[in-house]
Amino acid sequence: MRVRTVYILLFLIFSTAVVHSQDETRKVSSRDTSYNSIATTKILNLLKPGKAPKVTLQLSFNYNIGHLDLAANENTFFRKDDFISGKNFGTRYGYGASLTGKIALHKEGNVRLNVSASYNRFLSNFVISESPEGKVSYNVFSGGLGIENNFTPQKKFKPYVGFELVASFISGKALLHTDSTDFDLKIKNSVRFGVTFNMGFEYAFNNKVGLNLGYKITHANIIGKKSQVPASVNETYLNDDKVTAGEVIPYAGWKQFLYSSFYAGVNFYFGMKNKK
């Protein structure tokens, strides 16, 4: 009888200890390892990975500054004698616009193929006053193909660098003042090949639209320089190649069509899911 009573007491003590242990375990797991509610949609969206745009369409407007022989004399007035002798192009400042398609070459979207079309205009009297000796202007239509590296394509802020091979069609006209009658000169269309280096950044407002700011430098006539005698006195070519000793070609001389562009514009994104 006493043995049975001892067993019953031991069973009651053991049962009480097990129930107490289960209560303690339930309290710890409820407090430390379980969620009381589902995460908000905003938090869940933050956890989702971003997605680089498959295609970016960039429209930009730029302000141009010429360098070297595209900076004219003393970076100021047009000088008729220097223009005729081929020392420089007679102008410096200009403006323009470009449309660039950027195509991602892989899923991550860092490396992009750039295809661009642009128009730039340079005038000797765009920023400074018109010279009493005359004026000159150029129209530059260009097409480019290049590669760009975007450092953070999945983020809203997207800095990038790149370069392009560029083909340019350059033409223009000049007005040369004389003591009697002003002289109109047509600069016939010439094809030149060069390169462009650019850097800048994009900021995506959402998955569809953003802005861009940047800088690029273009050397438009690395390949294709040529100087030739025109068929008419009222016409000339770009005439940017060296002239041999003893040869006389009006407006001809070794000249570099080099300029910087500061640009800003809007971007349109396709297939993008940006991250902050």
URJO-V329958 format. One record per residue. N is the residue number from 1. RES is the residue in three letters. OMEGA is omega as a letter, one per 30 degrees, with the letter a starting at -180 (NA if undefined). D_CENTER is the distance of its C-alpha to the mean C-alpha in whole Angstrom. Layout:
n: {N/N}
res: {RES/RES}
omega: {OMEGA/OMEGA}
d_center: {D_CENTER/D_CENTER}
This chain:
n: {1/2/3/4/5/6/7/8/9/10/11/12/13/14/15/16/17/18/19/20/21/22/23/24/25/26/27/28/29/30/31/32/33/34/35/36/37/38/39/40/41/42/43/44/45/46/47/48/49/50/51/52/53/54/55/56/57/58/59/60/61/62/63/64/65/66/67/68/69/70/71/72/73/74/75/76/77/78/79/80/81/82/83/84/85/86/87/88/89/90/91/92/93/94/95/96/97/98/99/100/101/102/103/104/105/106/107/108/109/110/111/112/113/114/115/116/117/118/119/120/121/122/123/124/125/126/127/128/129/130/131/132/133/134/135/136/137/138/139/140/141/142/143/144/145/146/147/148/149/150/151/152/153/154/155/156/157/158/159/160/161/162/163/164/165/166/167/168/169/170/171/172/173/174/175/176/177/178/179/180/181/182/183/184/185/186/187/188/189/190/191/192/193/194/195/196/197/198/199/200/201/202/203/204/205/206/207/208/209/210/211/212/213/214/215/216/217/218/219/220/221/222/223/224/225/226/227/228/229/230/231/232/233/234/235/236/237/238/239/240/241/242/243/244/245/246/247/248/249/250/251/252/253/254/255/256/257/258/259/260/261/262/263/264/265/266/267/268/269/270/271/272/273/274/275/276}
res: {MET/ARG/VAL/ARG/THR/VAL/TYR/ILE/LEU/LEU/PHE/LEU/ILE/PHE/SER/THR/ALA/VAL/VAL/HIS/SER/GLN/ASP/GLU/THR/ARG/LYS/VAL/SER/SER/ARG/ASP/THR/SER/TYR/ASN/SER/ILE/ALA/THR/THR/LYS/ILE/LEU/ASN/LEU/LEU/LYS/PRO/GLY/LYS/ALA/PRO/LYS/VAL/THR/LEU/GLN/LEU/SER/PHE/ASN/TYR/ASN/ILE/GLY/HIS/LEU/ASP/LEU/ALA/ALA/ASN/GLU/ASN/THR/PHE/PHE/ARG/LYS/ASP/ASP/PHE/ILE/SER/GLY/LYS/ASN/PHE/GLY/THR/ARG/TYR/GLY/TYR/GLY/ALA/SER/LEU/THR/GLY/LYS/ILE/ALA/LEU/HIS/LYS/GLU/GLY/ASN/VAL/ARG/LEU/ASN/VAL/SER/ALA/SER/TYR/ASN/ARG/PHE/LEU/SER/ASN/PHE/VAL/ILE/SER/GLU/SER/PRO/GLU/GLY/LYS/VAL/SER/TYR/ASN/VAL/PHE/SER/GLY/GLY/LEU/GLY/ILE/GLU/ASN/ASN/PHE/THR/PRO/GLN/LYS/LYS/PHE/LYS/PRO/TYR/VAL/GLY/PHE/GLU/LEU/VAL/ALA/SER/PHE/ILE/SER/GLY/LYS/ALA/LEU/LEU/HIS/THR/ASP/SER/THR/ASP/PHE/ASP/LEU/LYS/ILE/LYS/ASN/SER/VAL/ARG/PHE/GLY/VAL/THR/PHE/ASN/MET/GLY/PHE/GLU/TYR/ALA/PHE/ASN/ASN/LYS/VAL/GLY/LEU/ASN/LEU/GLY/TYR/LYS/ILE/THR/HIS/ALA/ASN/ILE/ILE/GLY/LYS/LYS/SER/GLN/VAL/PRO/ALA/SER/VAL/ASN/GLU/THR/TYR/LEU/ASN/ASP/ASP/LYS/VAL/THR/ALA/GLY/GLU/VAL/ILE/PRO/TYR/ALA/GLY/TRP/LYS/GLN/PHE/LEU/TYR/SER/SER/PHE/TYR/ALA/GLY/VAL/ASN/PHE/TYR/PHE/GLY/MET/LYS/ASN/LYS/LYS}
omega: {l/l/l/l/l/l/l/l/l/l/l/l/a/a/l/a/a/l/l/l/l/l/a/l/a/a/a/a/l/a/a/a/a/l/l/l/l/a/a/l/a/l/l/l/l/a/a/l/l/a/a/l/l/l/l/l/a/l/a/l/a/l/a/l/a/l/l/a/l/l/l/a/l/a/a/a/l/l/a/a/l/l/a/a/l/l/l/a/l/a/a/a/l/a/a/l/l/l/a/l/a/a/l/a/l/a/a/l/l/a/a/l/a/l/a/l/a/l/l/a/l/a/l/a/a/a/a/l/l/a/l/a/l/l/l/l/l/l/a/l/a/l/a/l/a/a/l/l/l/a/a/a/a/a/l/l/a/l/a/l/l/l/l/l/a/l/a/l/a/l/l/l/l/l/a/a/l/l/a/a/l/a/l/a/l/l/a/a/l/a/l/a/a/a/l/l/a/l/a/l/l/l/a/l/l/a/a/a/l/l/l/l/a/a/l/l/a/l/a/a/l/a/l/l/a/l/a/a/l/l/a/l/l/l/l/l/l/l/a/l/l/l/a/a/l/a/a/l/a/l/a/l/a/a/l/l/a/a/l/l/l/a/l/a/a/l/l/a/l/l/a/l/a/l/l/NA}
d_center: {97/95/93/92/91/89/87/86/85/83/81/81/79/77/76/75/73/71/70/69/67/65/65/63/61/60/59/57/55/54/53/51/50/49/47/49/46/43/39/38/35/32/33/33/30/29/30/28/26/22/20/17/15/16/14/11/11/8/9/8/11/11/14/14/17/19/20/23/25/22/24/27/30/30/27/29/31/31/34/36/38/35/33/36/36/33/32/29/27/28/25/22/20/18/16/14/12/10/10/8/10/10/13/15/17/19/21/19/16/14/13/12/12/9/11/10/12/12/15/15/19/20/24/26/27/24/24/28/31/32/34/38/37/35/31/29/25/23/21/18/17/15/14/12/13/11/11/9/11/10/13/15/14/17/17/16/14/11/9/8/8/8/9/11/14/14/17/18/21/22/25/26/30/32/35/37/40/43/47/48/45/41/40/37/35/33/30/30/27/26/24/22/19/17/14/10/9/6/6/6/7/8/12/14/17/19/19/18/15/13/11/7/7/6/7/7/11/12/16/17/21/21/23/26/27/30/33/36/38/38/40/41/41/39/36/34/31/28/30/28/30/33/37/40/43/45/43/42/39/38/34/33/32/30/27/23/20/18/15/13/10/10/8/9/10/11/10/13/14/17/19/18/21/19/21/21}
